[in-house]
Amino acid sequence: MCLHEIIGDYWTGCGHFHGRYFTGVTSDCGSSRCKTSTSHMHKTARNCGCPSVVTEDRRVQNLYRTPHPDCVRPSQ
């Protein structure tokens, strides 16, 4: 599958990555069965059965040394 670059924040305390936006930069896999590839075999078909899986190429913009707020357990 093709790689799509995404910029986001990374929390080292829990390993959580929060993607903010896709840059539009892609690495083409060259597969004829990949919908996002320039080599896709069904370029003119509206409803082909090829997978449209987006594989993220993650780029860290902000690095936090704490856990993500969603990963912190509430104290009892």
KOLDREN-499066 format. One line per field, with one value per atom (N, C-alpha, C): x negated, y, z negated; atom name; residue in three letters. Coordinates in steps of 0.2 Angstrom, whole numbers. Each point is the difference from the previous one (the first is absolute). Last residue first. Layout:
! residues N
east c(X; ...)
north c(Y; ...)
up c(Z; ...)
atom c(CA; ...)
type c(ala; ...)
***
This chain:
! residues 76
east c(46; 6; 0; -11; -1; 6; -4; 2; -1; -15; 5; 3; -13; -1; 7; -3; -3; -1; 9; 5; -3; -14; 5; 6; -26; 5; 6; -25; 5; 6; -25; 5; 5; -19; -3; 5; 2; 2; -3; -3; -2; 1; 7; 0; -1; 0; -1; -1; -3; 1; -1; 8; -5; 2; 7; 1; -6; 13; -7; 0; 21; -3; -8; 20; -5; -4; 25; -5; -5; 19; -3; -6; 19; -2; -3; 4; 0; -2; 13; -7; 1; 18; -1; -6; 14; -4; -1; 15; 0; -4; 0; 2; 0; -17; 6; 2; -20; 7; 6; -23; 0; 7; -10; 7; 0; -21; 3; 7; -22; 7; 3; -21; 0; 6; -6; 1; 1; 8; -6; 2; 16; -4; -6; 14; 4; -4; -10; 1; 3; -6; 5; 1; -18; 6; 6; -25; 5; 6; -19; 0; 4; -5; -2; 0; -3; 4; -3; 0; -5; 4; 7; 1; -6; 10; -6; 2; 15; 1; -6; 5; -4; 1; 16; -4; -3; 7; 2; -5; 1; 4; 2; -5; -1; 4; -10; 6; -2; -10; -1; 7; -11; 5; -2; -12; -1; 6; -5; 4; 0; -14; 2; 4; -8; -5; 3; 12; 0; -4; 4; -2; -1; 12; -3; -1; 2; 3; -4; 3; -3; 4; -3; 5; -5; -1; -3; 5; 2; 3; -3; -5; -1; 2; 8; -3; -1; 2; 4; -4)
north c(36; -2; 3; 8; -3; -1; -2; 5; -3; -5; -3; 5; 5; 0; -2; 2; -6; 0; 19; -6; -6; 19; 1; -6; -5; 4; 1; -3; -4; 5; 9; -2; -5; 13; -5; -3; 11; 1; -5; 13; -6; 1; 10; 1; -6; -2; 7; 2; -23; 3; 7; -19; 5; 3; -24; 5; 4; -14; 1; 6; -18; 6; 0; -13; -1; 6; -7; 5; -1; -14; 0; 6; -10; 7; 1; -23; 3; 7; -12; 1; 3; -5; -4; 1; 18; -6; -3; 19; -4; -6; 17; 4; -4; -1; -3; 4; 4; 4; -3; -8; 7; 3; -24; 2; 8; -12; -3; 3; 12; -3; -3; 13; -6; -4; 19; 3; -6; -2; 0; 3; -4; 7; 0; -20; 5; 7; -26; 6; 6; -21; -1; 5; -1; 1; -1; 9; -6; 2; 15; -3; -6; 16; -7; -3; 27; -5; -7; 22; -5; -5; 27; -7; -4; 25; -3; -8; 17; -1; -4; 6; 5; 0; -6; -4; 6; 2; 1; -4; -3; 7; 1; -23; 3; 7; -15; 4; 4; -22; 5; 3; -15; 3; 5; -13; -2; 3; 4; -6; -2; 17; -3; -6; 15; -5; -4; 15; 0; -7; 17; -7; 1; 14; 0; -7; 8; -1; 1; -2; 3; 0; -16; 3; 4; -13; 3; 4; -23; 7; 3; -23; 3; 8; -24; 6; 3; -27; 6; 6)
up c(-209; -3; -7; 25; -7; -4; 28; -6; -6; 21; -3; -6; 25; -7; -4; 24; -2; -8; 13; 1; -3; 1; -5; 0; 7; 3; -5; -10; 3; 3; -2; -4; 4; 9; -4; -5; 26; -7; -4; 25; -4; -7; 27; -8; -3; 23; -1; -7; 16; -7; 1; 19; -2; -6; 14; -5; -1; 19; -1; -5; 6; -2; -1; 16; -5; -2; 10; 0; -5; 16; -6; 0; 15; 0; -7; 18; -7; 0; 21; -3; -7; 17; -7; -3; 17; 0; -7; 12; -6; 1; 16; -5; -7; 23; -3; -7; 14; 3; -4; -5; 0; 2; -6; 1; 0; -4; 6; 2; -14; -1; 7; -5; 4; -1; -13; 7; 5; -26; 4; 7; -19; 0; 5; -3; 3; 0; 2; -5; 3; 12; -4; -6; 16; 4; -4; -9; 0; 5; -8; 6; 1; -18; -1; 7; -9; 4; 0; -17; 3; 4; -8; 0; 3; -10; 2; 0; -9; 7; 3; -24; 4; 8; -23; 5; 4; -26; 6; 5; -24; 0; 8; -18; 7; 0; -21; 2; 7; -16; 5; 2; -23; 4; 5; -18; 7; 5; -25; 2; 7; -10; -6; 1; 17; -1; -7; 20; -7; -2; 23; -3; -7; 23; -6; -3; 27; -6; -6; 29; -5; -6; 23; -4; -6; 27; -6; -4; 15; 0; -6; 16; -6; 1; 13; 0; -7; 4; 0; 0)
atom c(N; CA; C; N; CA; C; N; CA; C; N; CA; C; N; CA; C; N; CA; C; N; CA; C; N; CA; C; N; CA; C; N; CA; C; N; CA; C; N; CA; C; N; CA; C; N; CA; C; N; CA; C; N; CA; C; N; CA; C; N; CA; C; N; CA; C; N; CA; C; N; CA; C; N; CA; C; N; CA; C; N; CA; C; N; CA; C; N; CA; C; N; CA; C; N; CA; C; N; CA; C; N; CA; C; N; CA; C; N; CA; C; N; CA; C; N; CA; C; N; CA; C; N; CA; C; N; CA; C; N; CA; C; N; CA; C; N; CA; C; N; CA; C; N; CA; C; N; CA; C; N; CA; C; N; CA; C; N; CA; C; N; CA; C; N; CA; C; N; CA; C; N; CA; C; N; CA; C; N; CA; C; N; CA; C; N; CA; C; N; CA; C; N; CA; C; N; CA; C; N; CA; C; N; CA; C; N; CA; C; N; CA; C; N; CA; C; N; CA; C; N; CA; C; N; CA; C; N; CA; C; N; CA; C; N; CA; C; N; CA; C; N; CA; C; N; CA; C; N; CA; C; N; CA; C; N; CA; C; N; CA; C; N; CA; C)
type c(gln; gln; gln; ser; ser; ser; pro; pro; pro; arg; arg; arg; val; val; val; cys; cys; cys; asp; asp; asp; pro; pro; pro; his; his; his; pro; pro; pro; thr; thr; thr; arg; arg; arg; tyr; tyr; tyr; leu; leu; leu; asn; asn; asn; gln; gln; gln; val; val; val; arg; arg; arg; arg; arg; arg; asp; asp; asp; glu; glu; glu; thr; thr; thr; val; val; val; val; val; val; ser; ser; ser; pro; pro; pro; cys; cys; cys; gly; gly; gly; cys; cys; cys; asn; asn; asn; arg; arg; arg; ala; ala; ala; thr; thr; thr; lys; lys; lys; his; his; his; met; met; met; his; his; his; ser; ser; ser; thr; thr; thr; ser; ser; ser; thr; thr; thr; lys; lys; lys; cys; cys; cys; arg; arg; arg; ser; ser; ser; ser; ser; ser; gly; gly; gly; cys; cys; cys; asp; asp; asp; ser; ser; ser; thr; thr; thr; val; val; val; gly; gly; gly; thr; thr; thr; phe; phe; phe; tyr; tyr; tyr; arg; arg; arg; gly; gly; gly; his; his; his; phe; phe; phe; his; his; his; gly; gly; gly; cys; cys; cys; gly; gly; gly; thr; thr; thr; trp; trp; trp; tyr; tyr; tyr; asp; asp; asp; gly; gly; gly; ile; ile; ile; ile; ile; ile; glu; glu; glu; his; his; his; leu; leu; leu; cys; cys; cys; met; met; met)
***
